[in-house]
Amino acid sequence: MTGLQRRGVTTAMVGREDEQAELAAFVRAAPGGALLLRGEAGVGKSALLGHAAALAEREGHLVVRAAGVEAESGLPYAGLHQVLHPLLADAARLEDGPRTVFDAVFGGVRDDPPSVMTLGIAVLGLLSRSAAQRPLLLVLDDGQWLDDSSADVCGFVGRRLAGGPVRLLVAVRTDLASRFDTAALPELPVAALADEDAARLLDHRYPDLGRPVRRAVLEQARGNPLALLELPAHLADRSGGLPGEELIGRHGVPLPRRLQRMYGTRIAALDEPVRSELLRGALDGAGTPSGSDAFPGTRYRMRDADPAVAAGLLDIDAVTGDLVFRHPLVRSAVVRMATPNQRRAAHLALAQLHRESLERRATHLAAATVDPDEEVAGVLEAAAESATRRGGALAAVSWLTRAAELSENRAGRSRRLADAAFVAGHAARLGQAHRLVHADLAPGSAESPASVLAAAYRALYQDGDVRSTHRQVSAAIERLRDRRTDVGSDEVLTRLVVLLLAISQFGGERATWESTHELLASLGDSLTGRARLFSDTWSDVTRHGAGRAGPVRRAAADLSGLEPWDVARLGTAAYHLDLLGHYRPHLQRVVDREVETGAVATGMVMLHLIMLDQMAAGEWARAEETGQRGLDLATEHGHQLFAAQSRAYLAQVAALRGQAGRARDLQAEVDAWARPRGLGFLTQVADSAGATAALGSGDYETAYLYAIGITQPGEFRPYAYQASRTLLDLVEAARHTGRVEQARAHALAARDAGLPSVSPRLALITYGALAMTAEDEREAAEMVVRAESQPEAARFPFELARIRLAHGVRVCHVRGRAAARPYLVAAAEAFERLGAAGWTERARAELRATGTAHRVPTPDLASLTWQERRIAELAAGGLTNKEIGERMHLSPRTVSSHLYRVFPKLGITARAALRDALSRSDALSRTDAAQV
């Protein structure tokens, strides 16, 4: 094994033949890939990285080296920028999409921060372009210090390098947790040297070492190359000769800590100016590359430190000539030995060095400042806002918490702690949010508005408590209303108002909403325009939604400058107005980022919104996958309310697809949890799923009972948000059970309530209901034409197909079979594309009654790629997306995307139909071959 091979310093390689051979094969292999070296500190990972880098350079590779920096482990994407900085000149030649992604993350451009997947794809494109002329090797040392966002992207990229000219080599320590622990990259364990190799290395470096000392070093080092190389020199500086317990510590102390102590004795012997120079370098990652875009400025360059070089603490980089630490343990020992005042002085100097880099400056100012300082607190606030917009919500919480500690007055402290708690709550850290606001409460004092906010978030989202949280939040708003002199109360008031609206929405009860509206009316001009919009759209669009579609549609045009929770709130308004299609592209761009590195709770809401739009658009297979992802995420974070909401939506999807048993099971689970808690929002969704499932299976009496559980015929129960959405369900169930008058009354009530002016979907189903219940054929035909001519009718294929089916049946009875066929064919084809099993069979039966046999689409296997065909076969065999991904080295989400493209090519809409579709195609192929 080598001694140390960091930054150009090399010694002879002793041992490690197996590791060298594996690294040589990795570098020379035709396909690219990734490899993770894992071992304890000092075991020689850096030496092996240097060996691989030198080999790659001799083989003609472009080699880019980087290293994690402990001081920057909290800066989102700082590590990724260091890795990519030498290549970013190529980014200017990329297409607009990838270049925009890098600008958003590194360039300070205000745009949608990308998800890990989006950024990872852009990185793959950049690496591919950089490796166009010669192979590329990325070498990342000390990966355990990489910030979480960067590590996630590196893991994503590393899993997708197979088959190309790019390789990624990462080294991490076993004693420190990192995101690479779950990155699923191939690993090369780096263990201690065998006894024989350890003795050879020691004898090679110290041939004249006395036998007693040699034996003691071998015993203490236990095959760790760093210890073997450093201990003899350490012993030579001490009088007495043999190392004892006091020399390098007890055997029970981890070796890295004992080595740190050893370095500490050398550091203590240096003069104060040299130690200060080392401290500034240690706190700023001296010797590692630095960028110039999102992280401008250069790292601190150590000078006048020759005694540290002589002491074996620093080396001279062979390429740049800079002084660099001999090993990360030296850096750690320097910081550990410094006094608090010394560390603060060093951080202050570094804050001045990085005055042009907001987040680096904030990092050092936070550590340098002891006494309250409003200017520093303001810098930390600005850094928190920057981090939030780039997907670093957890870093933002840390900076806001520190800003609160440095506030010069109680009002500023309270405001910043409230901001930190607010961001923590949206990051699914409800316990942390609760602790933050309670840190601001004096013993025996009344709860602050921020503490009420945090407690209500926790009670609502973890246990679905709408009753007590409504009382508590209402009382907090009343206190703020009556005491409007508090600095910063406007922001807290708005947050409380929005939370009260969310509580009222989940409650779904008239009394709750009337209490909420009465309270909000008392706020006068203190209520923001956006809060008024949410109040109208989240409560009852039948009564308050008219005229609100325009503002919601216009807001969708510029979402990039908004905080993620503001986007989710607008998206909720868009759902109630059936305008989610305008928001889904943005939601799909940012949801992965929020789920993976940002506001996780907001990401759950975004997943619900994406799922709802997928359901409306007829993308039911994708909706089910999105819903399952949301359910898994909510369960993982203990958000029982969102978990129940996911189950309710999954029940609706199952009902739409004709999976009556699954729909009933999910419906029962949701109802049992939600009804005792008074969660009318969820019980209405459950009843809606029950009605849809019953209609699909032809059980119209049951469907009618579920529908009138939401609202009675001829009226739209106030604040029952499913009342208008289930208009067709109630009308069809009433018609099929002989309740013709009730069906007609309900359709007329929809018209008289002005539903067509509220949303495009409500216009479609209102005209459809009027057509179904029309008393003469002229009105029926006119209403169907109005329904079909709605500009956005095609965005709601299930409702449009139901209207056509009902009208086709009516036309068949009145005008004959030929006139009915166009409506019935269109309905049957739509139901088949959607995968609405029960509805498909009903439409086929009506078609057969007209003398037309509905043609089953022939699968088009020839249009499938080899990869699509293989994925389809594995899915047909019963494998899950995860299992398919493991076999084909793809992510589960990539498998899902392939299947989504396969379904229309095979003329199916569901996974369950894959086996039959493939069998039919094979049978046709054999028939064709026989005829030839």
N, C-alpha and C positions, 0 to 999 in steps of 0.2 A: 504494500500500500504506500501511497505517497505520504509525505509529511503534510504540507498544505499546498494547494494549488489554486489559490484564490487570487484573481486579478493579475495573472501573469507570473506568479511566483511558483516555481515547480521544484520538486525533488524527484529522485528516482522512484519508480513504481515497484513496490514489493508486494507479492501476492496478488489477490484479486483476479486471478486468471479467468474464473468463470464470469465475473461481472464484466471484465474487459471484453470477453468474447461475445457476451449478450449485447453490450453496447455497440460493438463493431457490427454485429448483425443488424441491429436496429438502424444504425446510420447508413449501412450499405443496402438495406433491403429495397427492392423496387417500389413497393407501395409505402406511402407515408404512414404516420401513426403517432401515438403518444405513449410516453412511458413515465411512470412515477417512481422515483427513488425514495425509499423511506428508511430512516435509521436514526439512531440517537445522535446528539450533538457530538461533533468531533470524530465520528466514525469514518469520515472520508467521502461523504457525498459530494462535496465541492470538488474534491480531487477527481472523482469519476466524471463529474460534469465537464471539468477542464479537459480530461482525457478524450471524452466524446467530442467536445468542441474542436480540439486540435485535429482529431482524426477527420472530422467533417470538413474542416478547412483544407486539409491535404487532399480530400476527395473532390474539392471544387465547390463545396456548399457555401452559401451565404449564411453566416452565423450571427445571430442577434442574441446578446446576453442581457439579462436583467436580474434583479434580486428584490425580494420583498423587504420592506423597510418598516420596522416596528412602529416608528413615529408616525407613519402614514397609514396604518392599518384601519383607521377610522375615516379616511377620506375616500368617498365613493369614486371608483374608477381611476384612482391615482396609480395603482399598480398596472392596470391595463394600458394606461397612457405610456408608462415607462417601457412596457414590452413593445408597444407598437410605434413609439416615437421615431425610431430610425426608418420606419417604412411609410410614415404618414405622407411623405411627399408624393407617393404613388396614389394616395387617396384623391388628389386633385384630378386624376385622370379617370376616376371611377364614374359610373353613372350617377345621375342626380340623387337617386334614392339612397344608396350607401353613403355617398358623400354627406348628405343631409344628416344621416344617423351620426356620423362622427362629429359633425359640427354641433349637434345637439348635446353630445356627451362631453366633448373636449373643447369645443370652440367658443363656448359661452353664448351660443345662439339660442334665443328663446323659441323653442319648438317642442313638439311632443317628445319627451325622453323615451327612448326605445326600450322594449322588453329585452330580457336576456336572449331570447330567440332571435329577435330582429337584429340586435347588435351583434350576436354571434354569427349570423349569416353575413352581415357586412364585413366582419373580421375575416371570415373565410374567403370572401371575395378579394379583400385586400391582400391576404396571404397568397392566394392563387396568382394574383397579378405580380406580386413581388417575386414569386418563384418561377415566373414564366421563362427566364433565361437560364437559371441554375437552381438546384434544390436549395431549400431553406430549412435551417435548423434553429428553433427558438429554445434557448436554454434559460430556465428560470430557477434561481437558487432561493433558498429560504422562502419557499412558497407558503409556509404557515403564517407569514406576516402579510401576505397579500390581503387587501381589503375584500370583504365578502362579495361585493358586486363584481370585482375583477376576477376573483376566483371562480365565480359561477360562470362567467363568460368563457374563461380558459377551459373549464371543464366541458362546457357545451362544445367548444371548438375541438378540443382534444378527442372527443368521442366521434368526430366526423372527419378526421384527416385520412382515414384509410383510402388507399388508391390514388393519392395525389403526391406531389413532390415536397410536401411540407411535413416536418416532424417537430414535435413538442416534447421537451425533456424537462421534468420538474423534480426538484428535491424538497422534501419536507422532513421535519423532525417528528419522531414518534412520541415525544413527551409533551407535545403541544397540539391541541385540537385545531383543525382547520377545515375549510369547506372542501378541500381536496379529499378529505376522509370519505366523503359520500359522492365523489365525482365519477366513480365507476371506471377509472382508467386502469390499464394494465400496470402492474407494480413489479418493481425489482427490489426486494429487501436487501438492505446493506447491513450486514451483521458485523460484529467485532472480528478482528483477525484471529485466525487459528493460532495456537500457542507457538508453533514453529515459525509462522510468518511474523508474529509479533516480536519474537526474539531476533529474527533476521533484520527487521526494520530497526530495532534498537541498536543492534551491533553495527549496522551500516552507518547510522548517524553518530553513535558514540562508541567507537571501537575500543577506547581506552577506559571505559567505565569499570569501576571496581566491582568485584563479584557480589559483595553484600548489597551494594546500592542497586546493581543490575537486578538482583533477585527481588528486591523491594519494589522497584519500579514496575517490573513485570506483574507482580502480584497486585499492586494498586491500580495499574492501568487496565487490567483485565481485557487486553486486546484492543483498547481504544487508541487509534493512531495518534490523535491529538495529545492524549495523555502521555503516550510513549515518547513523543518528541519534545514535550514541554517539561515533564517532571525532572529529567536530569539537570537541565539548565536551572530550574528552580532550586534543586538541591545544592547546586554548586554555589548559589548565592548565600547559602546558610552555613553557619558553623555547626559542626557536630557530625555531619556525614549522613547517618542513617535517618530515613524518614520515620517519624513516629505518628501517633494518633493526632497530635497537635499540628502536624505538618500539612497534611492534605485532608484531614477530616476522617470521620468514622466511615466504616464500610456501609452503614445504613443510610448515609447521606448520598443522594444521587450524584453520579459522577460529574454531570455538567455543573452542578453547584460547587463541587469541590474544585473543579478547574477554574471557576469564577473566583473562588477565594485565592487560588494560586496566582491568577492574574492580578488580583487586588493587591498583593504584596509588592508587585512590580510597580503598579500605578502609584501606590503610596510613597514610593521612593522618588518619584518625579517632582520637579519644582512646580509651584502653584501655576505659573503661566502655561506650562506644558499641559498640566491636568485640565486647565480651563479650555485650552485648545481642543483637547480630546473630547471634552464634554460637549462642546458645541458641535463637533463632528458627529458624535454619537447620537445626539438628539435630532440631527437633521439628515441622517442617512448618508453621511459623507462617503463618497466612493461609488455610489450607485447612480445610474443615469438619471437625468432630469429632463422634463419636457419644457414646452414654452407656450402652450395654448391655454388649456384650462388650468394648468399648473405652471405659470410663468416663473422665471427666475432660475438661477442655478443653485445647486446645493452648496452648502458651506464647504470651502476648501481649506483643509488644515495646513498650517504653515509653522515654521520654526519649532518643529517637534522631533528633531533628530534624536534626542535622548529616548523618546518612545520607540523609534526605529531600532536603536541599539538595544533596548530592553526586550525586543521581540514582540512588541505590542502592535506596531504598525509595519506595513510593507509599502513599497513604492510600486504603483501600477506600471507594468511594463509598457503599456500603450500610451496612457495619458500623462504619466509622470506624477500623478496625484498621490498623496498619502492616503492609504486605505487601511482599515482595521484588518489585522491578521486573521481574525475569526469573529463571528457574531458574539461569542461569549466574552470577548474583550470589550466590545461595545456595551454589553449588558453590565459588565463589571465596572466600567467607567461611570455609568449612570448610577448604579447601586451605591458606589462609594462617595458620590457627591453629596454635600449637605443640601437641605431644601433651599437655602438662600443661593447656593451656587447654581442649582438647577434653574431657579427662577431667573437669575441674571443671564444665564445662557439662553433661555427661552426668549427673554426680552430682546437680546441681540439678534436672535434668529427671526423674530417678528419684524424687526426693522429690515432685515435682509429680504424678507418675503412680503414687503409692503404692497407689491402689485398683485399678489396672489391671495384672494379673499380667504379661501378655506385654509391654506397653510398658515397665513397670518393669524387667523382665528385660533387654530390649534395651538400655536405658541403663546399667543396672548392669554388664552384660557389658563395655561400652565404657569405663566409668568406673574399673573396678577393675584394679589392677596386681598387688598382692601377694596371695598365697593368702588366701581369706576364705571360711570354711565357710558362713556365713550367706548370702552372695551365691550360692555354689554351690548351696545348697538352693533358693533362689528360681529359679535357672535350671533345676534339675531339675523343679520344679513347673511351670514354663512349658513344658518339653518334654513333660511328661505331658498338659498341656492341649492342646498342638498336636497330639499324636498322636491324641487322642480326637476332634479336629475334622478329621482327615485331613491334617495337616501333618507327615508323618513326616520330611521333609527339614529343616524348620525345627527339629524336635526333635533331629536329629543335630547340628546346629550348636550348639544350646544345651547339649546334654550334653557336647560336646567342650570348649566353653568352661568348663563347670562342672568338668570334669576338670582343666583348667589352673589353676583357682582353688582346688582342693582343698588342704587343709592337711596331709594325710598321704598316703602312698603308697597305702594301702589304699583311701581314698576316690577317689583319682585312677584307680586301676586299675578300681574298680567302675564309675565313670562312663564311662571309655573303653570298657569292656566293654558297657555299656548302649548307648552311641552306636554301637558296631560291630554290636550285635545289631539295632538299629533299621535301620541302614544295610543290613545283610544282607537284611532283610525288605523293604527298599525297592529291592531289586535293584541295590544299589551294593556288590557283593562286593569290588571292588578297594578302595574307600574303607574298607570294614569291615576288610580285611586291613591297610591302612596304619594305621588307628586303633589296633589292638591292638599292632602292632609298634612304635608310638611309645612304648609303655610298657615295652618290653624294654631292659634295659641290655645293652651289648655283651658278647657271650660268655655271657649268662645263658640258662638253660633256658626253653623256651617256657612262657608262662603258660596257664592254662585258657582264658582269653578268646582268646588267639592261636590255640590249637588249634581252638577253636570257629569262628573266622573262616576259618582255613585249610581246615577240613573242609567248611564251607558252600561254599566256592569249588570245592573238588575234587569234591564231590558234585554240585552243581547245574550246574556248567559242563562237567564231563566224565564224570559218572556213576560216579565212583570209590567203590565201596562196600567194597572189600577193605582198602586202606590206611587209609581214614578210619575204618573200624570198629576197627582196631588202635589208631590214634592217640587216638580219643575214649575208648575203653575204658581206655587207659593214663592219660589225664587224669583220668577218674573215679576210678580206683584211687588216684592220688596225692591227690586231694581227700578220698577216704574215709579215707586214712591220716593226713591232716593237716587235722583238722576245726576248727582254731582260727582259720582265716583269716576276717577280717571280710568279709561279703558272699558267702562261698563258697556259701551255700545257694542263692542265685539262679543263680549260674553252674553249680552242680551240676545244678539242675533243667533248665537249658537244654542242658547236655551230655547228660543222660539222654534228653530228648525228641529230640535230634538222633540219639543212638544208636538209639533206637526207629525213627526215620525211615530211617536207614541199613539197619537190619535188615529193615524192611518192604520196601524196594526190593531188597535182596538176595534175600529170599524163600527162604533156604536153612535147613534144619534145624540144621546145626551153628552157623551164625551166630546164630540165635535162641536156641539153648540156651546159648551163651556169654553172650549178652545177659541172659537170665533169671538165670543163675547170678551174674553180676555185680550185677544189681539186687537180688537176694535178700541179698547181702552188705551192702547199704546200710541194712537195717533200717528204723528209723523215719525216716531221712533221706529216704526215698522218699515223695513226696507221693501223696495219694489219687488225684489227677488223673493222675499218671504211671502208677500201677498200672492205672487204667482204660485208658489208651492201650496199655499193655503187653499187656493181655488182648485188646483189640478189634483192634489193628493186627496181631497176630501170627497167631492161629489161633482164629477164633470157634467152630469145631467143638469144640475142647477147652477153651477159656477164655471163650467168649462168653456162656454161660448166666448169667442174672441181671444182665447188664450193660445190657440195653435200658432198664430203668427209670431209672437215673441219667442216661443219655444223653437220654432223652425229657424228663426233668424239667429238665435243663440248658437245653434249647431254649426254655423259657418265659421266660428272662431273660438275653438275650445282650447287651443294650445297654451294660452296664457292663464288658464284657470287651474286652481288646485284640484287634485283628483276628487276630493269629496264634493266640490262644487259641480264637477262634471257628472258625478253619480246622481246628485240631486236633480239636476236638469234632465238627466236621462230618465229618472223616475217620473217627472212631469211628462216627458215625451211618451212614456209607456201608457199613461192614462189617456193621452190624446192620440194614441196609435201612430206616433211619429218616430218610433225607435229606429226605423230604417235610416233616418238622417244622422243618428248618433252611433250606430253600430260600428262603422269603420274606425272612428276614433277610439271607441271602447276596446275594440279588438287590438288596436295598436298599443294601448297602454296597460291593458289588464295584466299581462304577464309580468311587466315591470312591478306593478303594485303588489301582486301576489308574492313575487319572489324577493323583492328588496325594499318595498315601500309600504304604502298604506294597505295592509292585508285585509282589514275589515271592509274598506272601500272596494278592494278588489273582489270581495265576495259579492257585494252589491252589483258590481259591474258584470260578474258572471251571470247573476240572475237576469240582468237586463239583456245581455247577449242571448241567453237561453230563450227569453220571452220573444225576442224578435225572430229567432230561429223557428220557434213554434209557429208564429204568425205567418212566416214566409214558407212554411211547409218543409223545413229542413229538420225533420223530426229525429233522425238518427244523430245528427250533430247536436241537437238540443238535448237529447238524452245524455250524450257524453259530457256536454257542458254542465248539465245538472248534476251528474255524478261527481264531476270535479269539484263543483261548489259544495256538494254534500261532504265529500272527503275533507275539504279544507275547513269547513265550519266545524266538523266533528273534531278535527285535529286541534283547533284553537278553542274548543269549548264554547263556541257560539251556538247554543242550542236553538235560539230563535231562527237563525239563518239556516241551520240544519233542517228544522221543521219546514221552513219555507222551500228549501230545495226539494224535500220529499213531496210537498204539495204540488210543485210544478212537475216533478217526475210522475206523479199520479195523473196529471193532466195529459202528459205525453203518452203514457201507457194507455189511457182511455182513447186518445185519438188514434192510436195504432191498433186498437182492437184487442189489447192485452187486458181483458176485463179482470182477470184474477189478480194480476199485479196492481192494477189501478185500485181495486177494492182494498188490498192489503195496505198499500201506502195511504190511501184515504183514511182507513181506520186508525192507522198509527198517528197521522197528523191530527185527526179529530180528537183522539184520546188525550193528546198532549195539549192541544190548543184550546179546546172548549172550556175546560175548567179554569183556564187562565183568562178567559174573556177575550181571546184573540180572534175577533170577528173576521179580520182580513184572511186568516188562514182557514178558518172553518168555511168561509164562503168559497175559497179555492177548492177545498175538499168536496163541498157539495157540487160545485161545478164539474169536477172530475167524475163524481158519481153520476150526474146527469148525462155527461158525454158518453161514459162507458155504457150506460143503460140504453141510450139512443143507438149506439153502434151495434148492440146485440139485439135490438128490436124490442126491448122491455120498456115500452112507452109509459106505462103506469108508474113504474119506479122512477123513470126520468122526470115525469111530471112532479112527483113528490119531492125530489131533490130540487127541482127548479123553483117550486113555490116556497121551499125553505129559504131561498135567497130573497125573493120578492113575490108578492101576490099578483095575479093577472090584472092588467089594467092600471098598474101603478109601478113606480120605480122607487123602492124604499129609500128614503133619504140616507145618504152616507154608506149605502151598501154598494161598494164599487163594482161587484160582480153583477148587479142588477141589470145594468145596460149591456154588459158583455155577454150575458146568457139570454139575450132577447130571442134568438133563433131557437135555442133549446126549449124554452118555455112554449113558444108558438108551435113548434113541431110536435112536442109531446102532447100539448092540448088538442091539436088537430087529430092526431092518431088515436086519442082516447075518447073521441066524440065530443070534446069540449070546444066546439067551434066558436061559440060566442066569446068564451074567455080568450081564445086565440086572437080573434078579431079585435077585441077590446085592447089587448096588449099591443098589437101592432099599431093601432090608432093612438094609443098613449105615447108610443115612441115618436110618432110623427108630431103629435101635439106638444111634446116636451122639447122639440127642436133638435133631436139627436143628430139629424143629418148635418147640422151646422157645427157640431162639436168636433167630429173627427171623421176621417175617410172610412174607417171600418164601420163606425156607427151609421154612416150614411148608407153603406152597402147593405148592412143587415136590416136596417129599417125598411128600405125599399124591397128587400127580399121578403121580409115578414108581411109587408102590405100585399105583395104579389101572392104569397101563399094563402092569405086570408081574404083576397078580393072576392067580392060578391058577383062580379061580372068579368067576362073574359077580356074585355077591352082594358079595364083597369089592371088586371093581372099582367097582360102583355106590356102595358106602358111601364109598370113598376119594374119588370124584369129588364126592360131596355134601360131604364134609369140606373138600375143596379149595375148592369154590365158596362155601362158607359162611364161609370165613376173613374176619374183619372188614375186612381191608385188601386182599382179593384184587383188587378193581377197580383198585388202584394199580399192578398189574403185568399190564397187558392182554395182552402178548405171551405170557407164560407161561400165563395162563389160557386163551387161545385155543388154544395147542398142546395143553393137556390136553383141552379139549373136542373138538378135531379127532380126537385119538387115540381118545378114548372113543366118539365118533360112528362112527368106522370099525368099532370093535369091536361096538358095539350093532347096526350094520347087518348084520353077519355073523351075529349071534346072535338078535336080536329082530326084525329086518326094517327096511325102509326108513323107514317112518313113525316108528318110535321113534327112529331116528337123526337125522332131519331137524332137530329143535330144536338139537342140539349142533352139527351141521354148519353150519346157517345162522348161528348165533351166532359160530362160529369164522370163517367166510368174511367176515362183516361186519366183525369185529374186524381181521382181517388186511388187509382193504381200507382201513379207516380208518387203520391204521398205515402202510400203504405197504410191506408185506412182500410183495414181488412173487412170489417162488417159493412161499411159503406160501399166498398168495391163489389161485394157479392150482391148487395141490393140493386146497385146500378146495372150489373150484368143481368140480373133476373128481369129487370124492367126492359132491358134491351132484347132479351130473348123473347119477351112477350110481344115485341114489335116485329119479330121474325128476323132479327139481326143477331148473329153470333159474334160476340165480342172477341176480337183477335188478341191472343196473348203475344206480346212482343218477343221477337226472336233475339236471344242474346248475341251480342256482337263481340265474340272472343277475339276476332282478328284485330280489333282496335286496341286491345290491351297490350301494354308493354310486358316484357318478361317479368319485371318486378311486380307489376300490378297483378299479373296472373298468379304468381307464386303467393302473394299476400292473400288473394282471394281464396286460393286453395287451402291455405293454412286456416283462414278465418272460417271457411266452410267446414273444416275438420274440428272446429270447436275451440281453437286457441284464442286466448284473449289478445288484445293489442299489445300488452306488455310482453306476453310470451312470444308473439310474432316478432316484436322488436328485438328481443334477445337472440332469436335465431338469425335474423337478417341484419343485425347490428344497426338498427334504426330506433329512434325514439317512439314511444307509444303515440305521440301526437302526429308524427310523420306517417305512421301506419294508418291512423285515422284519416288523414288527408288523402292517402292513396285509395282507401276504401270509398271515400266520398266521391272520388272521380270514377271508381269502378262501377258503382251502383247504376248510374244512368246508362253506361255502356252495355250493361247486362239487362237493362229494362226492369230493374228492381229498386226498391227503396229501403229495404231492411236487410240486416245481416242474416236473418233466418231464411231468407230466400236464396242465399248464395248457392247452397248445395244443389237445389233444383235447377237453378239457372245454369250452372256449370254442367250438370248431367244432361240437360236438354241440348246444350250446345255440342257436347261430345257425341250425343246420339245423332244429331243432325250431321255432324262431321263424318261419322261412320256411314250414314246413309248416302251422303254425297260420294264418299270414296267407293262404296259398293256400286253405285251407278256408273262411276267412271270405269 
